[in-house]
Amino acid sequence: MSKTIDGNEAAADVLAKLKVAAEQLTAETGVVPGIAVIIVGQDPASVYVAFKGKKAKGCGFHSAEHALPTQTPEKEVIAPVEKLNADPRIHGVLVQLPLPDHIDSSRITQTIAPEKDVDGFHFINVGKLGTGELDTAFVSCTPAGSMLLIEHVHGRDLSGLNALVVGRSNIVGKPMANLLLRANATVTVAHSPTKNLPRSADILVAAVRRPEMTKADWIKPGVTVIDVGINRISDGSNGKSRLVGDVVYGEAATRAGAITPVPCDVGPMTIALVMANTFTAASRDAGRGVALETCG
């Protein structure tokens, strides 16, 4: 069996370092890192939001949540975003996705000030990542967390390694490819219509949101597998369901050198990187260099 990549352990390490760094920042400058989350409607993601708030407080951050009804007009979602942009106590602003169908998600995310866009979705941050300007960018947190897990296995320099990213989303696939390129990997990007996926990858990141699309015989022995997918499927005729990744885990685990478990050990890293980006924003606001390096 392959080695299990422990995202919970890696995330705990990042959060422990953040707690110390945040305490030092506050003691020396008086700045308390602050994060605010806006959620529209009673989406199951509200549990995820509460978890973010708990982790923020555990790091010594100021945390605020703004809950709006499902039918809130778009302009009334933009209004609190703009208010948070101007609030000096808040360094990170997140709008929980997905939003209700009547709201243009892109318009909302582009309203967030780039310097407070700790999700890394604003076009300015996306552009900086694409051109390698990471010193002033925020990187989308799921690929940033995935990159840290890859570094735990291979180190920071991926020269000579082939990486396959299955998925081309703006949130995971494309930024993941950019991070791997920056680390000197040779990168191939595939997606659901791709035929004959290459089987030469040393690193495979599955982020296409297709349950168990990637089969074990598609990967070469010894590959490092980062499965970002979380998909709910029927568990037979009993009416129950279960969570699976984008990779057929049981089969892949017999071939991979290292693999994230299902239903996904990248989730804790995503939250940890949200907190890391918030600390970075607060550090910049305080006129300090970034004291905690997390990616790249």
C-alpha positions in Angstrom: 0.0 0.0 0.0 1.1 3.6 -0.6 2.0 6.2 2.0 -1.0 8.3 3.2 -0.4 12.0 2.9 -1.7 13.5 6.1 -3.3 16.8 5.3 -4.6 17.2 8.9 -1.1 17.0 10.3 0.3 19.4 7.7 -2.6 21.9 8.3 -2.1 21.7 12.1 1.6 22.6 11.6 0.7 25.6 9.5 -1.9 26.8 12.1 0.5 26.3 15.0 3.0 28.5 13.3 0.4 31.1 12.5 -0.7 31.3 16.1 2.8 32.2 17.2 3.4 34.6 14.3 0.0 36.4 14.9 0.8 36.8 18.6 4.1 38.3 17.7 2.6 40.6 15.1 -0.1 41.9 17.6 2.5 42.3 20.4 4.8 44.4 18.2 2.4 46.4 16.1 -1.0 46.2 17.8 -2.5 44.7 14.6 -4.8 41.7 15.1 -5.4 39.8 11.9 -9.1 39.9 11.0 -11.2 37.8 8.7 -14.8 38.1 7.6 -17.0 35.6 5.8 -20.2 36.4 4.0 -22.7 33.5 3.4 -25.9 33.8 1.5 -28.6 31.3 2.3 -28.7 28.1 4.3 -26.2 26.2 2.3 -24.5 23.1 3.8 -21.3 25.1 3.5 -22.4 27.0 6.6 -20.8 24.3 8.7 -17.6 24.9 6.7 -17.9 28.6 7.5 -18.3 27.9 11.2 -15.1 25.7 11.0 -13.2 28.6 9.4 -14.3 30.9 12.2 -13.2 28.4 14.8 -9.8 28.0 13.2 -9.4 31.8 12.9 -10.1 32.3 16.6 -7.7 29.5 17.4 -5.0 31.5 15.6 -5.8 34.6 17.6 -7.6 36.3 14.8 -10.6 38.5 14.9 -13.4 36.7 13.1 -16.7 38.0 11.8 -19.6 36.3 9.9 -22.3 38.0 7.9 -25.3 35.7 7.1 -27.8 36.8 4.5 -31.1 35.3 3.4 -31.1 33.2 0.2 -33.2 35.8 -1.7 -30.9 38.7 -0.8 -30.6 40.9 -4.0 -27.1 41.1 -5.5 -26.6 44.7 -4.6 -27.3 43.9 -1.0 -24.5 41.3 -1.1 -22.1 43.8 -2.7 -22.8 46.4 0.0 -21.3 44.4 3.0 -18.3 43.5 0.8 -17.6 47.1 0.1 -18.1 47.9 3.8 -15.6 45.2 4.8 -13.1 46.5 2.1 -13.0 49.8 4.0 -12.9 48.2 7.5 -9.3 48.5 8.9 -10.0 45.7 11.4 -10.6 43.2 8.5 -7.7 42.0 6.5 -9.4 39.0 4.7 -12.8 39.0 3.1 -14.4 35.8 1.8 -17.8 35.2 0.2 -18.8 31.5 0.6 -19.4 29.8 -2.8 -21.6 28.7 -4.4 -24.0 31.6 -4.3 -27.7 31.4 -5.2 -28.4 31.4 -8.9 -29.7 34.9 -9.1 -26.3 36.3 -8.0 -23.4 36.8 -10.3 -20.6 35.1 -8.4 -17.8 36.7 -10.5 -19.2 40.2 -9.9 -19.2 39.5 -6.1 -15.6 38.1 -6.0 -14.3 40.9 -8.2 -15.8 43.4 -5.7 -13.5 42.2 -3.0 -10.4 44.4 -2.7 -7.4 42.5 -4.1 -5.4 43.2 -1.0 -8.1 41.5 1.1 -8.9 38.7 -1.4 -7.5 35.9 0.7 -9.3 33.3 -1.5 -7.1 34.4 -4.4 -10.0 34.7 -6.8 -9.6 38.4 -7.9 -8.3 38.8 -11.4 -5.4 40.9 -10.1 -4.3 38.0 -7.9 -4.9 35.5 -10.6 -2.8 37.5 -13.0 0.0 37.9 -10.6 0.1 34.1 -10.1 0.1 33.6 -13.8 3.1 35.9 -14.2 5.0 34.6 -11.2 4.5 37.7 -9.0 3.8 35.7 -5.8 5.5 38.2 -3.5 2.4 40.4 -3.7 -0.3 37.9 -4.8 -2.7 35.7 -2.9 -2.9 32.2 -4.3 -6.1 30.3 -4.4 -6.0 28.2 -1.2 -6.9 24.7 -2.4 -4.0 24.6 -4.9 -1.7 26.3 -2.5 -2.5 23.7 0.1 -2.1 20.9 -2.4 1.3 22.3 -3.3 2.4 22.1 0.3 1.4 18.5 0.4 3.4 17.8 -2.7 6.4 19.6 -1.2 6.2 17.3 1.8 6.8 14.3 -0.5 9.1 15.8 -3.2 10.6 19.0 -1.7 10.3 22.4 -3.3 12.2 21.8 -6.5 10.3 19.6 -8.9 12.8 19.7 -11.7 12.7 16.6 -13.8 9.2 15.5 -12.6 6.2 15.2 -14.8 2.9 16.5 -13.3 -0.6 15.9 -14.6 -3.4 18.2 -13.5 -6.9 16.7 -14.3 -9.2 19.7 -14.2 -9.0 23.2 -15.7 -11.1 25.3 -13.2 -10.1 28.8 -12.3 -10.2 27.9 -8.6 -8.1 24.7 -8.7 -6.9 23.4 -12.0 -5.3 26.5 -13.6 -3.6 27.9 -10.5 -2.4 24.4 -9.6 -0.7 24.2 -13.0 0.9 27.6 -12.5 2.3 26.6 -9.1 3.7 23.3 -10.4 5.3 25.2 -13.3 6.9 27.6 -10.9 8.4 24.7 -9.0 10.0 23.5 -12.3 7.7 20.5 -13.0 6.8 19.7 -16.6 3.0 20.1 -16.5 0.2 18.6 -18.5 -3.4 19.9 -18.0 -6.2 17.5 -18.8 -10.0 17.7 -18.3 -13.1 15.6 -18.5 -13.2 15.5 -22.4 -9.5 14.5 -22.6 -9.0 11.2 -24.2 -6.0 8.9 -23.4 -4.7 10.6 -20.4 -0.9 10.4 -20.2 0.3 7.7 -17.9 3.8 9.1 -17.3 3.0 11.5 -14.4 5.1 11.5 -11.3 2.6 13.8 -9.7 -1.2 13.6 -10.3 -3.6 16.2 -9.1 -7.2 15.2 -9.7 -9.6 18.2 -9.5 -12.2 17.6 -12.2 -15.3 16.9 -9.9 -16.1 13.6 -11.7 -16.5 10.8 -9.2 -13.8 8.2 -9.5 -12.9 9.3 -13.1 -9.2 8.5 -12.7 -8.7 4.8 -12.7 -5.7 2.9 -11.2 -4.5 1.7 -14.5 -4.2 5.3 -15.7 -1.4 6.0 -13.3 2.1 4.6 -13.2 3.5 2.9 -10.0 5.0 5.2 -7.5 3.0 8.3 -8.5 2.1 11.0 -5.9 -1.7 11.4 -6.0 -3.5 14.6 -4.7 -7.2 13.9 -4.9 -9.1 17.2 -4.5 -12.4 15.8 -5.5 -15.3 15.4 -3.1 -18.3 13.8 -4.8 -21.4 12.2 -3.2 -22.7 9.1 -5.0 -25.4 6.5 -4.3 -24.3 3.6 -2.2 -26.5 1.0 -3.9 -30.1 0.2 -3.4 -30.3 1.1 0.4 -30.9 4.8 -0.4 -27.8 6.0 1.3 -24.9 7.8 -0.2 -21.1 8.0 0.3 -18.3 10.4 -0.5 -15.7 9.5 -3.1 -12.9 11.4 -4.7 -12.0 11.9 -8.4 -9.7 8.9 -8.1 -10.7 5.3 -7.5 -8.9 5.3 -4.1 -8.8 1.6 -3.3 -7.2 0.7 -6.6 -4.9 3.7 -6.8 -3.6 3.2 -3.3 -2.1 -0.1 -4.4 0.0 1.6 -7.1 0.7 5.1 -5.8 3.8 6.0 -3.9 1.8 8.5 -1.8 -1.9 9.5 -1.9 -4.3 11.7 -0.1 -7.2 9.8 1.6 -10.8 10.0 0.6 -13.0 11.9 1.1 -10.1 14.4 0.7 -7.3 15.5 3.0 -6.8 18.7 1.1 -9.8 20.4 2.9 -7.9 21.1 6.1 -5.0 22.6 4.1 -7.4 24.8 2.3 -8.6 26.3 5.5 -5.1 26.6 6.9 -4.0 28.5 3.7 -7.0 30.9 4.1 -5.7 31.7 7.6 -2.1 32.0 6.2 -3.3 34.5 3.5 -5.2 36.5 6.2 -2.1 36.7 8.3 -0.1 37.8 5.2 -2.6 40.6 4.5 -2.4 41.8 8.1 1.4 41.7 8.1 1.4 43.8 4.9 -1.1 46.2 6.4 1.2 46.6 9.4 4.2 47.4 7.1 5.9 44.1 7.9 7.3 41.5 5.6 5.5 38.1 5.5 6.8 36.2 8.5 5.3 32.9 7.6 6.2 31.3 4.3 3.6 28.7 3.2 3.9 28.2 -0.6 6.4 28.7 -3.3 
